Amino acid sequence: MKLRLYSLLILAITIPLTADYYKLMPKHKKPTQTQVYLLGGKIDLKNTEIKEVADAIEKYSASYNIDKRIIIGLIKTESNWDRYAISDKGAIGLTQVMYKQNPGLRTKTKRHPNGVIQKKSDLFDIDRNIESGVFILHEQLIKENNRIVTALWNYNNRDRDTHKFANAVLSYAFNVKLNGE
């Protein structure tokens, strides 16, 4: 009896979550692999935020040519999916961007006529934060000839525990299984 009640409770919780999520999707669009992965995970975000995070990961993965699993691993390791995370050193958001240490984010370019961000509070915006983190990682990958561990070391400001950081990002990334893989 208890098992049946427990099963019904789980079913009652899961069905509305999934149903609400699919209401957010246009009827003609199937959810992306990233959206399905994030929805199935234990992530402390609202369904609308999961869609926004997944869309940003998909968009900037393609735009900056960085595997989306690396971006997922970066976000998981940096903030554990807390979009409002602020570290004791002042890093902000999902990708834990340091505003003062990354003036390149405010630089006007052909791609970003106003810069990726204009002010510190922009880092609480999901899309801008993820693009900022991916932009920084992309710049480090160029600088380090695509050596991901060294690029992650630089991303994490060469802290003494950075190899642990790089290993955590990559370990999580390599364990991400997207649909169809």
C-alpha positions as CSV (number, residue, x, y, z in Angstrom):
1,M,0.0,0.0,0.0
2,K,2.8,2.4,0.9
3,L,4.7,1.6,-2.3
4,R,1.6,2.2,-4.4
5,L,1.0,5.6,-2.6
6,Y,4.6,6.5,-3.1
7,S,4.4,5.7,-6.8
8,L,1.3,7.7,-7.2
9,L,2.9,10.7,-5.4
10,I,6.0,10.5,-7.7
11,L,3.7,10.3,-10.8
12,A,1.6,13.2,-9.5
13,I,4.7,15.3,-9.2
14,T,6.4,14.3,-12.4
15,I,3.4,14.6,-14.8
16,P,2.7,18.3,-14.0
17,L,6.4,19.2,-14.3
18,T,6.7,17.6,-17.7
19,A,3.3,18.9,-18.8
20,D,4.1,22.4,-17.8
21,Y,7.4,22.3,-19.5
22,Y,6.0,21.1,-22.8
23,K,3.3,23.9,-22.7
24,L,6.3,26.3,-22.9
25,M,7.4,24.7,-26.2
26,P,5.8,25.9,-29.4
27,K,3.5,23.1,-30.7
28,H,5.6,22.6,-33.9
29,K,9.0,22.4,-32.0
30,K,10.4,19.4,-30.3
31,P,12.6,20.1,-27.2
32,T,16.3,20.2,-27.9
33,Q,18.6,17.5,-26.5
34,T,19.9,20.0,-23.9
35,Q,16.4,20.9,-22.8
36,V,15.5,17.3,-22.3
37,Y,18.8,16.7,-20.4
38,L,18.4,19.6,-18.1
39,L,14.7,18.8,-17.5
40,G,15.7,15.3,-16.3
41,G,18.4,16.6,-14.0
42,K,18.3,17.8,-10.4
43,I,18.6,21.4,-11.3
44,D,17.2,24.2,-9.0
45,L,15.7,26.3,-11.8
46,K,12.1,26.9,-12.9
47,N,11.0,25.2,-16.1
48,T,11.1,28.6,-17.9
49,E,14.6,29.1,-16.7
50,I,15.6,25.6,-17.8
51,K,14.4,26.4,-21.3
52,E,16.3,29.7,-21.3
53,V,19.5,28.0,-20.0
54,A,19.2,25.2,-22.5
55,D,18.6,27.6,-25.4
56,A,21.6,29.7,-24.4
57,I,23.8,26.6,-24.1
58,E,22.7,25.5,-27.6
59,K,23.1,28.9,-29.1
60,Y,26.6,29.7,-27.7
61,S,27.9,26.2,-28.2
62,A,27.2,26.6,-31.9
63,S,28.3,30.3,-32.0
64,Y,31.6,29.8,-30.3
65,N,32.2,26.2,-31.4
66,I,32.5,24.8,-27.9
67,D,30.9,21.4,-27.1
68,K,27.7,22.0,-25.1
69,R,28.7,19.3,-22.6
70,I,31.7,21.4,-21.7
71,I,29.4,24.4,-21.1
72,I,27.1,22.2,-19.0
73,G,30.1,21.0,-17.0
74,L,31.3,24.5,-16.5
75,I,27.9,25.7,-15.2
76,K,27.5,22.7,-12.9
77,T,31.0,23.1,-11.5
78,E,30.9,26.9,-11.1
79,S,27.5,27.5,-9.7
80,N,25.7,24.2,-9.4
81,W,22.9,25.8,-11.5
82,D,22.3,28.7,-9.2
83,R,21.7,31.7,-11.5
84,Y,22.1,34.1,-8.5
85,A,25.3,32.6,-7.2
86,I,27.9,35.1,-6.0
87,S,31.3,33.7,-4.8
88,D,33.3,35.1,-1.9
89,K,35.6,36.6,-4.6
90,G,32.7,38.3,-6.4
91,A,32.1,36.0,-9.3
92,I,28.5,36.2,-10.5
93,G,25.9,33.9,-12.0
94,L,25.8,30.5,-13.6
95,T,29.3,30.7,-15.1
96,Q,30.7,32.7,-12.2
97,V,32.1,35.6,-14.2
98,M,34.4,38.2,-12.5
99,Y,33.2,41.6,-13.8
100,K,36.3,43.6,-13.0
101,Q,38.7,41.0,-14.3
102,N,37.1,40.7,-17.7
103,P,37.0,44.1,-19.3
104,G,36.9,42.4,-22.7
105,L,33.2,41.6,-22.1
106,R,32.5,45.4,-22.3
107,T,34.6,45.9,-25.4
108,K,32.6,46.9,-28.5
109,T,33.2,44.6,-31.5
110,K,31.6,43.9,-34.8
111,R,29.8,40.9,-33.2
112,H,28.8,42.8,-30.1
113,P,28.3,46.5,-31.0
114,N,27.6,47.3,-27.3
115,G,29.9,44.6,-25.8
116,V,28.6,41.3,-24.3
117,I,27.6,43.1,-21.1
118,Q,27.4,46.8,-20.2
119,K,27.1,46.7,-16.4
120,K,27.7,44.2,-13.6
121,S,24.0,43.5,-13.1
122,D,23.8,42.1,-16.7
123,L,25.6,39.0,-15.3
124,F,22.4,38.0,-13.5
125,D,20.7,37.6,-16.9
126,I,20.9,34.0,-17.9
127,D,21.6,34.5,-21.6
128,R,24.2,37.2,-21.0
129,N,25.9,35.3,-18.2
130,I,26.2,32.1,-20.3
131,E,27.5,34.0,-23.3
132,S,30.0,35.9,-21.1
133,G,31.3,32.6,-19.6
134,V,31.5,30.9,-23.1
135,F,33.2,34.1,-24.5
136,I,35.8,34.0,-21.8
137,L,36.4,30.2,-22.3
138,H,36.6,30.7,-26.1
139,E,39.2,33.5,-25.7
140,Q,41.2,31.2,-23.4
141,L,41.0,28.3,-25.9
142,I,42.3,30.6,-28.6
143,K,45.1,31.8,-26.4
144,E,46.0,28.2,-25.4
145,N,45.8,26.6,-28.8
146,N,42.6,24.6,-27.8
147,R,44.2,23.0,-24.8
148,I,41.1,22.7,-22.7
149,V,42.7,22.0,-19.3
150,T,45.0,25.0,-19.6
151,A,42.0,27.1,-20.9
152,L,40.0,26.1,-17.9
153,W,43.0,26.8,-15.6
154,N,43.1,30.3,-17.0
155,Y,39.3,30.6,-16.8
156,N,39.6,29.9,-13.1
157,N,42.3,32.5,-12.6
158,R,45.1,29.9,-12.1
159,D,44.0,29.1,-8.6
160,R,46.0,26.4,-6.9
161,D,43.0,24.1,-7.0
162,T,42.4,24.8,-10.7
163,H,43.4,21.3,-11.8
164,K,40.7,20.0,-9.5
165,F,38.3,22.6,-11.2
166,A,39.3,21.5,-14.7
167,N,38.9,17.8,-13.8
168,A,35.5,18.5,-12.2
169,V,34.3,20.4,-15.3
170,L,35.6,17.7,-17.7
171,S,34.5,14.8,-15.6
172,Y,30.9,16.1,-15.4
173,A,31.0,17.0,-19.1
174,F,32.1,13.6,-20.2
175,N,29.4,12.0,-18.2
176,V,26.6,14.1,-19.8
177,K,24.6,11.9,-22.1
178,L,22.4,13.8,-24.6
179,N,19.6,12.0,-26.4
180,G,20.8,10.1,-29.5
181,E,24.3,9.5,-28.1
